[in-house]
Amino acid sequence: MLLWLAGLGAAAQFAKFAVPFAALREAYSAAGAEVGWLLTTISAIGAVFGMTAGVLVARVGLARAVIGALILGGVLSLWQATVPSLSMMLASRLIEGVSHLMLVVATPTLIAQIASDRYRGVSMTLWSTFFGVSFALMAWLGLPLVASSGLGALLIAHGVFMLAIAGVLATVMGWPAPSTPTVSASIASVLRQHVEAYRSPNLAAPAVGWLFYTMTFVALLAVLPDLLPPDDRAAVATLMPLVSIAVALVAVSALLSVFSAVAITVFGFLASALVVLLFFASVPLAAVSIGVFAVLGLVQGASFAAVPELNTTNETRALANGALAQAGNIGNLVGTPLLLATLGVGGHGGMLLAVATLYLAGGAAHILMARARARAETADHSVEDL
């Protein structure tokens, strides 16, 4: 639970600027559209260095990486509360991207290490909710704080929260000695790790599926409400992330006792595509919107559970989480422009066909990698028989 709270702080590194964006634009009113870079800089860092974070976390040690990243993030948030110049704030967001990456790579890896075999899937499902829950809390608690005391007060609260969680975790776990490095951090080694990770059907599977998920999740949250009748917008926009969280927590936790995380992910992708296509059967867009986010909860919860299911060591899990973070950030970067482009060219129908295609591609990618794992296992057995 403490590590999940650390995840809420990591997600809030996005949410603290994204949710009260109007206040951010007011603080930097002279900057115009450049203010948007304050939101996307962290995604850019993750898109480039996600796998590198996986390598570094494996070298530094999981607990040290989590506690250090919390301290760095907390200090930066407190400094950002002074609302410095835009250039200085952008610089701080670049550094904050390092904190965020280390947290989203090291924390789920540490959760998977600590949890017993019986509860590992449930624990990873809980972890999968950290982004949605953090954004919901930011809207519920953060916006009133900004309205009453300003953006700086929210940034101070976030910084204090990060440092408090770091202090509690350091007390509970101690300050562990660095682990014996088993992964080189040289440039050549990092490049080799990228190639090996994305060639491995065990390491790459959660990340590849997550790429297709993230290409639509945030984009649909941003685009769909404006396509709905005005009376439906607020309710649907609120329900979409909430039903996704609920399904991830309740349904995925139950299904993992019967099915593999990969099987649940594939079913979630195929079901999501089917729900999207119901729009062409004259099902109201509001119902389609809520329905697709409900079944996407299967993909959300099971994708994180697939990391420890397919990878058994801390090093491979850290690399898999690094690849997942990298793929997720790439998906967040390209998803909204892609859906807006298809909306402009093909209208509602064209955009929804593109979304359904992405979900079918995500399911197909998982099926292909499952077959690759089966072939590799068969080949290993053949070698053993010889």
GIKA-V874971 format. One record per helix or strand. SS is the DSSP state (H for helix, E for strand). FROM is the first residue (numbers start at 1). LEN is the number of residues. If there is no record, write none. Layout:
ss->(SS:SS)
from->(FROM:FROM)
len->(LEN:LEN)
This chain:
ss->(H:H:H:H:H:H:H:H:H:H:H:H:H:H:H)
from->(2:21:32:62:86:120:130:151:187:201:217:230:261:285:314)
len->(17:7:29:19:29:8:20:23:13:14:11:26:21:26:72)
